[in-house]
């Protein structure tokens, strides 16, 4: 399937500079040179045959092996131009990165143009409240509650210092509600799972809450249940922002609900899955960030699946770059039907979204034909809820699926601090599900 995406004039210039610099002088890409058909070939064809850069590669070559020419790590650290940051997560996910705050900020600013509300409200000096797990960003404290002044940083207010929302008390959430009224943020940036928990409390306690101009959901893929709970409390516009520590801001959801590529700051290569697993519209993305003078990443595997928009058009009128109809979740969060078909976390969520009364859930596939659905719900008739859930999951995974329903008080986040709705308890390799000869989807 061919997509006729448009790109700004310097998009291919930046793409060429990134690839050729990598192949010519960056140690991490030395082994890639054998894949290059040569500079006489179309640039997209050259990109297409290159490997993916993985977190394992970053761990192997960090930091000097990924450093652009002319840069010195020690000088950068001593001058404050860069620092080292560690991502949280499992062993395979953990990685140390070079953090360039200046680059990150301009990448974020460029992404605001892709949403009318963000473009209007975000000035770069606007007050912003952040409700995310401090394991990801912010100030962590699980033993002592920190006063507002200690959770303020420039124009930001970090709303919670606790590393697990299982320790949130009513008093802790009352504090968040009060501080929103005091701080009055223009934008509220939040993990959807954390904001949904706060909204459940606000709804139950029938309190009023300050309404920001825009809610930006980040760090996790929001579920239909998260959206439902948030919309009971907040009537302001909501948008999801997609990016990673390594790549900066990659996609921004516009006011019409589609995701637009931040073409000023990254190249995105799309690799479709095999047709039986959702291709050619469903696939993984490899990101090459532009303009980061301290970190040279090419075709970085961010670990996520996206669904391309079939029309390549959007009601918002933006027509530059790749248009994505949905982010489908991490490949690490996929499950399989009994017949082996891949199920993204978004497909699972869309199927379960017809259920009422669910606060949170997590599906774990323990064997190829066995599944455990953990449900946190305030429904009184849990047996009926469980029976309905079993019927839905058998319809999705197959009549032979063995479904176990486990009712929980809460669904704990992963060690990364992020909420995961699904996973297999056995390993899967993305290469087994990719189309062997993906079509050139850039030009």
N, C-alpha and C positions, 0 to 999 in steps of 0.2 A: 504494500500500500504506500503510495507516494504522497508526501505532504509538501505543499508549496508555501512553506514559511518564508516570511520576509525578515531580513536582518539589517541592522544599521551598516553604513558604509565601512566602518572600521572593524566590524565583527570578525571577518575572515583575516584581516591583518593581524589582529590580536591572536587569533587561533593559530596562524602560521608562526608567529613569533614564539608562542608558547611551545609548540611542538618542536620547532627546529632548535631552539635553545636547549630544550630537554635532551634531544638526541645528540647535539653537538658537545655540550659541556657539563650536563648535570649527571653526577655519578649514578643516581638511582635508575636512570633510563639507559644506561650503557648497553644492557642486554636487549633493549628494544630495537636497536639499529638494524638487526637482521630482518625485522618485519617491514621496514620502510621500503616501498617499491621505488622511491626516488622523487626528487622535487619536480619532475616533469608530469607526475600524476596529479589528478585533482586532489585538493586538500582533504575533502571529506573522505575520499577513498583511502588516503594515507591514515587518517584518524581511525577509520573503520577496522583496519587490520591490526591496530596496536592492542596490546594487552590492557587489562584494567589495573589501575593502581589500587592496592588494597591496604588495609590497616597493618597487615603483616609487613608489607613493603616499607611503610612509614617507620615501623618499629626497627626494621633492619637498617635503614639508611639515615635515621634521624641522628643529629640535625644537619650535619655538613653535607650529606649526600642529597639533600633536597634544597640546598641553599642556592639562590641565583648568583651569577658571577659578580664579583666585586663586593660581596657582602661578607662581613666577619661577625660570627655569632657573639663573641665576647664583647666586641664593640657595641653591638646592638643591645645586648643585655645591660651593659654599663651605662649606656646613654638613655635607657628607658624606652627606646624605640620599639622593643619587643620584650616579651616574657615567655616563659614556658607555661602551658596549661595542660592539665590532665583531664581527659574525659572519664566519666564514671561508667560503670557497667560490668559485664562479665569479662573474663580474661580475654576472650577474642575481641571484645569491643573496646577495651581500654587502650588508650594511646596517648602519648604526649605530643602536643602540637606547638608550633611557633605561633604566638599570639601577637597580632599586629592591630592594636586598637584603632589606629587612625584609618587603616584600610577597612576594618569592620564597620566603622561609623559611616563612611562614604558609601559602602555597599548597601547598608540599611537605608540610607537617604535615597539612593537610586530606586530602591524597591517601593518606596512610598508613592512614586509617580504612577504605579500600576493599580492603585485603588483610589477612587475619587475622594473618599472620606479621609484617608491618610494624607493624600496630597493637599487637602484643604486644612487639615488640623495639625499635622506634624511640621513644626518649624525648626526642630533641632534644639530648641530651648523650652519646649512645652513640658509641663509636669506630667510624669508618667509613673503609675503605680504598677508594680510587678509582683504577681502572685505565682511564683514558681518554686520548685523544690530548691533549697539553697545548696544541695549537692550539685546542681547545674549552674546556678548563678546566685549570688547574694551572700548573706552572712549567716552561718549555721550556729545554732545554740539550742541543744535539747535539754540542758539542765537549768538554764536561767533565761527568763523572758527578757528580751532586750527592749528598752524604751524606743519610742519613735525616732529620737535624735540619733540613735546608734544604727538605725536601719535606713537612714537618709544618706544618699550619695549624689551630690550635685542635684540634678532635676529628678532623680529617681527615689521612690519609696519602695523598699522591699517589705512586703506585707507580712510574711511569716518567716521565722528563723528555724522552724522545726523541720527535721529531715523526713518525717513520716506524718501524713495526715491522720494516722491512727491515734496520734497523741493530741490532736486538736480538741480542746474543750469548748463548751459553749462560751465561756469567758474569752477564750482566744479568738473565736469567731466574732463575738461582740466587739472586740477591739478592732478587728479588721473593718467592720461596718462603720464604727466611729471614725476611724482614720481616713476612710474614703471620703466621709463628709468633711473632714478637716482639710485634707490635702487637695481634694477636688481635682483629680487627674483629668487631663484632656484625653489620654489614652490609658486603658488598662490592658496590660499584657499578661497573659495567664496560661499555665498548664490547664487544658480543659478539664482534666480530672479534679484538680484542686478547686477550680472555680465552680464546677458542678457541685462539689461537696458543700462549699460555702453557700451556694444558691439553694440547696436542699434545706439547709438550716434557716436561711432567710425566709423561705417560703413557709416552712413549718411554723416558725415563730411569728409570722405575719409582720415582719419589720419592713420599713422602707429603707432604700439604699440609694446613695448618690449615683446618678447616671452619667458615665463618661461620654465623650463624643464618639468613641470607637473602642471596641474590644478586639484585641489581636490575640488569637490563639496560636500557641507555639509550643515547641518541645515534644508534643505528642500529637497523634492523629485524633481529633475529636470523634466521638461516637454519636450516633443519633440520640442516644440517651443523654449524653452531655449537652447537646444542643437543646433538647427538650427542657432539661432542668434549668439551663442558663436563661432561656427565653421566658420562663415563668417569672423571672425576677428583673432581667434587664431588657429594655425595649430599644436600646441603641444598636447601631449597625455592628455586625460581627464579621471578621475576616480571619482567615488562616494565613500565616506566614510560614514558608518552608525554606529551610536552609540547614547548614551544619557548621560546626566549629571550624572545620577544615576549609569549607567552600564559601562561607559567607551566605548572603541572601540569594537564593536561587529562583524561587517562585513566590509570587504574591497573589492572593485571591482578590479578584476585583469585586466591584459592587454587584455584578451579575452572577457571581459564584464560581467563575472559572479561574484557573491559575495561569498567570502569564510569566514568561521567562524574563529574568533580570539580565537582559542581553548586554547591558553596559558592563557587567561585572562577571559574566560567566558564559562559557560554552557548555551546552548540554548535548550529549550523544545518547540516543535512545536505542536500546536493544530489545526487540520484541520477544515475547515468549512464544513457544510453539502454539499452534492454533488450538490444540486440545487443552491447553492450559490458559487460554484467554487472549493469545496473540491474534492479530498483529497490533491491536490497540493497547493491550496491556504489556508492560515490559519494565526493565530496569533502566536506570539512568546513570551515566558516568559524567562527572562534572569537572570542567577545567576552569578554575577561577582566574580572572584577569586582574592585573594591577597590583597584586600583592608582591611588593618588592623584596619580601623576606622569606617567601615560601613558594616553591615552584612545584605545583601539583598539576598533573595532566591525567585526564580520564580517571578521576578518583571515583571508586565505587562507594557511593554513599549508603548503599544497602537497602534502598527503597524502590518500590514499584509505583508506577504512575499509569494512568489511563489517558491516552491521547484523545483530544477532542476530535470527533469524526468529521466535523464540518470545517475545522480550521478557522472558524469565525466566532465572534463574541458580541453580544448585544451592547457591551460597553464601548465598542468601536475601536479598541486597541487591536492592531493587526501585526505587530512586530514581535518576532520570536515564536518559540514553541508555545502552543496553547494546550493546557492539560485540563481535562474535565474533572479529574479527581486524583488525589494522592491516595493510593490503595494500601499503604502501610509497608512495614519493613518485610523483606524476604524472610528474616528470622522469625516473623510472626505468622507465616503462612501455615496452613494445615492442608491435609489431603483427604479426598473422599476415599471410600473403600476401594474404588477402582483406580485410585492414584491420581485423580485430577486435582490440580492446585486450587486452593481456595484462599483468596486474600483476606486479610482481616476486615477490609471494607465490605466484601461480599458476605462474610459471616455476619457482620453488624447489620447490614441491610435486611438480612433474613430474620434476625432476632428482634429487629426494631418494632415489629408488630406487637410484641409483648408489652403489657402494662405493669407498672409498679416496680420495675427493676431499677435499682440505684447504680449498681456496677455488676460486671461479670468478667469471667475469664474462662476460656476454653483451653484445655490441655489435651492434646492427642497423645495418649500413652503408648498405643500400638497402631499399626496400620488400620485396624477396624475398631479401635476402642477410644472413647472420648469421655472426659470429665468436664462438666460444666459447673463452675462455681458461681453461685448467684448470691448477691446481697440485695435483699428486698424487704420492704415493709408490708408486703401483701400478707393477709391473714391466711388465705387458702394456699399454702405453699405446695400442697400436693397437686392441686389443679394447675398451678403455675409450672410445676415441674413436668407434668404430663404434656402440657402444651409445648413446652420447650423441647421435650423429647421428640414430639411429632415434627416440629420444625427442623430439628437437626437431622432426623432420619430422611426428611425430604431433601435436605442439602447433601448429606454425606452418603446416603444409601440406606435401603431398608435393612441391610445386614449390620449396620453400625450398632455397636454396643455403647449405649449412652448411660452415664451415671450422673445424677444431679446431686450436687453438694451445696447446701444452704449455708452461707457464711454471714457473720456480722459485718465484716468489711472485706474488701479485696485489697490485699497489701500491694504496694508498688514493688517493682523490681529493685535490685540492689543499686541500679542507676538512679533511682528516685523517680523513674517514669512508669506510667501505667501501661501495662501490656494486656491486650484482650485475648490473645491467642498465641499458641506455639505448639510445636511438636516436641516430645521428649526423646526424639531420636534425630540424628543429624540429616540434613538435606544439603545438596549442592546446587547452587543456582545454575551452573553450567548444564545440568541435566534437563533443565526446563527452558533454556533459551533456544530460539530458532538458530539452527546451525549456520545459516548464511543470511543474517539480517540484511534487509534492503537498506540502501543508502537513503536515509530520511532527512538529510540536511539540505540537499539541493536536488 
